[in-house]
Amino acid sequence: MKVERIRKAYEQVADQLMTMINSGELKPGDRLPSEAELAADFGVSRTTVREALRILATRNLIHTRKGMAGGHVIVEPTVGSISEFLVANYGLLTAANTVTLEHLLQAREMIEGPAAAIAARNRDETDLEKLLTSLSDDISGVSEADALAKFRNFHLFLLEATKNKLLVVAAAPIFTVLQSTIVRRRPTKEVIAEIELDHQKIYKAVEARDEVAARRLMDEHLGFLRANYQPGINSTEGFDQPKKKPRSKA
């Protein structure tokens, strides 16, 4: 006999509210009815409503305001809020080994290589200016923490240059989780220098609107990073000795 699992009441209430948000019936800035009113509308207890609202809050779908004009308000979705939600959950999946380092590397390589080509095609002068702020003339004189921050910004600014917010949402959380791992592994000065050199080359290709070179250089760069996670995809080792790769002339 085939049966369907009966879901908990608060899950059903949360699902209905999310459907109303996704359909546009509830719009950003709208205030939800009070907990008592929602409980009466759904035919459930106020405790059930609170649990449903907690789910919406953890997904950054509602915000609770205090005071006389307070209540639960539908939030305007942003790339940042969605990315933060994904980073937290990717981190949990990684900690539980549901998502491995290899999974993260594969997903990143599938997204960021093509994204570099799209950035070369769609970038504007503002994008180039932002990318330049993430590059350094003398990376050896930059602290490790500042260097890693610059590297993070370079990849994020490059994704933004695609003008495709879905690519930012898809790739940025993966990179953030990976970089948090790199920080714990303390990359050597040689590795930091190699990364900076790669970024300089990718920037020049994007500036020249050379889509083919931008993708090739990004693929090589990600391959270098992958090699430096070894030995052992799930090992705590890595980034102790720089792994050299063939240097592109472009």
C-alpha positions as CSV (number, residue, x, y, z in Angstrom):
1,M,0.0,0.0,0.0
2,K,1.4,3.4,-1.0
3,V,0.9,6.1,1.5
4,E,2.0,9.7,1.8
5,R,3.6,10.9,5.0
6,I,1.5,13.4,6.9
7,R,3.4,16.5,7.3
8,K,3.5,18.5,10.6
9,A,1.0,21.3,10.8
10,Y,3.6,24.1,11.1
11,E,5.4,22.8,7.9
12,Q,2.1,23.0,6.0
13,V,1.4,26.5,7.3
14,A,5.0,27.5,6.3
15,D,4.6,26.0,2.8
16,Q,1.3,27.8,2.2
17,L,2.8,31.1,3.3
18,M,5.9,30.5,1.0
19,T,3.6,29.7,-1.9
20,M,1.8,33.0,-1.3
21,I,5.1,34.9,-1.3
22,N,6.4,33.1,-4.4
23,S,3.2,33.8,-6.3
24,G,3.2,37.5,-5.4
25,E,0.1,37.3,-3.3
26,L,2.2,38.5,-0.5
27,K,4.7,41.2,-1.6
28,P,7.9,42.6,-0.1
29,G,6.9,45.2,2.6
30,D,3.5,43.5,3.3
31,R,2.8,42.9,6.9
32,L,1.4,39.5,7.8
33,P,-1.7,39.3,10.0
34,S,-1.1,38.8,13.7
35,E,-0.3,35.4,15.1
36,A,-3.8,35.1,16.5
37,E,-5.3,36.0,13.1
38,L,-3.1,33.5,11.3
39,A,-3.9,30.8,13.8
40,A,-7.7,31.4,13.2
41,D,-7.2,31.5,9.4
42,F,-5.3,28.3,9.3
43,G,-7.3,26.5,12.1
44,V,-4.1,25.8,14.1
45,S,-2.7,26.9,17.4
46,R,-0.5,30.0,17.9
47,T,2.4,27.8,18.7
48,T,2.1,26.2,15.3
49,V,2.0,29.6,13.7
50,R,5.1,30.7,15.6
51,E,7.0,27.6,14.3
52,A,5.9,28.3,10.8
53,L,7.1,31.9,11.1
54,R,10.4,30.7,12.5
55,I,11.0,28.7,9.3
56,L,10.2,31.8,7.2
57,A,12.6,33.9,9.3
58,T,15.5,31.4,9.0
59,R,15.1,31.6,5.2
60,N,15.2,35.4,5.3
61,L,11.6,35.6,3.9
62,I,10.2,37.7,6.8
63,H,11.5,40.2,9.3
64,T,10.0,40.9,12.7
65,R,9.6,44.5,13.6
66,K,9.1,45.7,17.2
67,G,6.8,48.3,18.6
68,M,3.3,49.5,17.8
69,A,3.8,49.4,14.1
70,G,5.7,46.1,14.3
71,G,4.8,42.6,13.2
72,H,6.1,40.1,10.7
73,V,6.9,41.8,7.4
74,I,7.7,40.2,4.0
75,V,11.4,40.8,3.1
76,E,12.7,42.1,-0.3
77,P,15.0,39.2,-1.5
78,T,18.6,40.2,-2.2
79,V,21.6,38.4,-3.6
80,G,23.4,38.9,-0.3
81,S,20.6,37.5,1.9
82,I,20.2,34.4,-0.4
83,S,24.0,33.9,-0.5
84,E,24.2,34.1,3.3
85,F,21.5,31.5,3.6
86,L,23.2,29.2,1.2
87,V,26.7,29.6,2.8
88,A,25.3,28.6,6.2
89,N,23.6,25.5,4.8
90,Y,26.5,24.5,2.5
91,G,28.7,24.7,5.6
92,L,26.3,22.4,7.5
93,L,26.3,19.9,4.6
94,T,30.1,20.0,4.4
95,A,30.4,19.4,8.1
96,A,28.2,16.4,7.8
97,N,30.1,15.1,4.8
98,T,26.9,15.2,2.7
99,V,28.8,17.6,0.5
100,T,32.5,16.9,0.1
101,L,35.3,19.2,-1.0
102,E,35.3,17.4,-4.3
103,H,31.6,18.3,-4.8
104,L,32.4,22.0,-4.1
105,L,35.3,22.0,-6.5
106,Q,33.3,20.4,-9.3
107,A,30.4,22.9,-8.9
108,R,32.8,25.8,-8.8
109,E,34.6,24.7,-11.9
110,M,31.4,24.3,-13.8
111,I,30.2,27.8,-12.9
112,E,33.2,30.1,-12.7
113,G,35.0,29.1,-15.9
114,P,32.0,30.0,-18.2
115,A,31.3,33.0,-15.9
116,A,34.7,34.5,-16.7
117,A,33.9,34.4,-20.4
118,I,30.5,36.0,-19.8
119,A,32.2,38.7,-17.6
120,A,34.6,39.5,-20.5
121,R,31.6,39.9,-22.7
122,N,29.3,42.0,-20.4
123,R,31.7,43.9,-18.2
124,D,31.7,47.7,-18.1
125,E,34.2,50.3,-16.8
126,T,32.8,50.2,-13.3
127,D,33.4,46.4,-13.2
128,L,37.0,47.0,-14.3
129,E,37.5,49.6,-11.6
130,K,36.2,47.2,-8.9
131,L,38.4,44.4,-10.2
132,L,41.4,46.6,-10.0
133,T,40.8,47.3,-6.3
134,S,41.2,43.6,-5.7
135,L,44.6,43.4,-7.4
136,S,47.9,44.3,-5.9
137,D,51.2,45.5,-7.4
138,D,53.1,43.8,-4.6
139,I,51.2,41.0,-3.0
140,S,54.2,40.1,-0.9
141,G,53.7,43.3,1.1
142,V,50.1,42.4,1.9
143,S,49.1,40.5,5.0
144,E,47.7,37.0,4.5
145,A,44.2,38.1,5.7
146,D,44.2,41.1,3.4
147,A,45.4,39.0,0.5
148,L,42.6,36.4,1.0
149,A,40.1,39.3,1.2
150,K,41.4,40.6,-2.1
151,F,41.1,37.2,-3.7
152,R,37.6,36.8,-2.5
153,N,36.6,40.2,-3.9
154,F,38.2,39.5,-7.2
155,H,36.0,36.4,-7.7
156,L,32.9,38.1,-6.5
157,F,33.5,41.2,-8.6
158,L,34.1,39.0,-11.6
159,L,30.8,37.2,-11.0
160,E,29.0,40.5,-10.7
161,A,30.5,41.6,-14.0
162,T,28.5,38.9,-15.7
163,K,25.4,41.0,-15.0
164,N,23.7,37.7,-14.1
165,K,22.5,37.6,-10.5
166,L,21.8,33.8,-10.7
167,L,25.5,33.2,-11.4
168,V,26.4,35.3,-8.3
169,V,23.9,33.4,-6.1
170,A,25.1,30.0,-7.4
171,A,28.8,30.6,-7.3
172,A,29.5,33.0,-4.4
173,P,28.4,30.7,-1.6
174,I,30.5,27.9,-2.9
175,F,33.6,30.1,-3.1
176,T,32.9,31.5,0.4
177,V,32.8,28.0,1.9
178,L,36.0,27.0,0.0
179,Q,37.9,30.0,1.1
180,S,37.0,29.4,4.7
181,T,38.8,26.1,4.3
182,I,41.8,27.8,2.7
183,V,42.1,30.2,5.6
184,R,42.5,27.3,8.1
185,R,45.2,25.8,5.8
186,R,47.4,28.9,5.8
187,P,48.5,29.2,2.2
188,T,52.2,29.8,1.6
189,K,53.6,33.1,0.2
190,E,54.4,31.2,-3.0
191,V,50.8,30.1,-3.4
192,I,49.5,33.6,-2.7
193,A,51.9,35.0,-5.4
194,E,50.6,32.4,-7.9
195,I,47.0,33.3,-7.2
196,E,47.7,37.0,-7.6
197,L,49.5,36.3,-10.9
198,D,46.5,34.3,-12.2
199,H,44.1,37.1,-11.2
200,Q,46.2,39.7,-13.1
201,K,46.1,37.6,-16.2
202,I,42.3,37.0,-16.0
203,Y,41.8,40.7,-15.5
204,K,43.7,41.5,-18.7
205,A,41.6,39.1,-20.6
206,V,38.4,40.5,-19.2
207,E,39.6,44.0,-19.9
208,A,40.3,43.0,-23.5
209,R,36.9,41.4,-23.8
210,D,38.7,38.1,-24.8
211,E,36.1,35.6,-23.8
212,V,38.2,32.5,-24.9
213,A,41.3,33.6,-22.9
214,A,39.2,34.6,-19.9
215,R,37.6,31.1,-19.6
216,R,40.9,29.3,-20.3
217,L,42.8,31.3,-17.7
218,M,40.0,30.8,-15.1
219,D,40.0,27.1,-15.8
220,E,43.8,26.9,-15.3
221,H,43.5,29.0,-12.2
222,L,40.8,26.7,-10.7
223,G,42.9,23.7,-11.7
224,F,45.8,25.2,-9.7
225,L,43.7,25.7,-6.7
226,R,42.4,22.2,-7.0
227,A,45.9,20.8,-7.1
228,N,46.8,22.7,-4.0
229,Y,44.0,21.1,-2.0
230,Q,45.9,17.8,-2.4
231,P,46.9,15.4,-1.0
232,G,43.5,13.9,-0.2
233,I,40.3,15.6,-1.3
234,N,38.9,15.4,2.2
235,S,42.2,15.8,4.0
236,T,43.0,18.6,6.4
237,E,46.3,19.0,4.7
238,G,47.0,21.1,1.6
239,F,48.5,24.5,0.6
240,D,51.7,23.5,2.4
241,Q,53.8,23.4,-0.8
242,P,52.9,25.3,-4.0
243,K,51.9,23.0,-6.9
244,K,53.3,24.5,-10.1
245,K,51.3,24.4,-13.3
246,P,52.1,25.3,-16.9
247,R,52.0,29.0,-17.3
248,S,49.9,30.5,-20.0
249,K,51.5,33.1,-22.3
250,A,48.2,35.0,-22.5
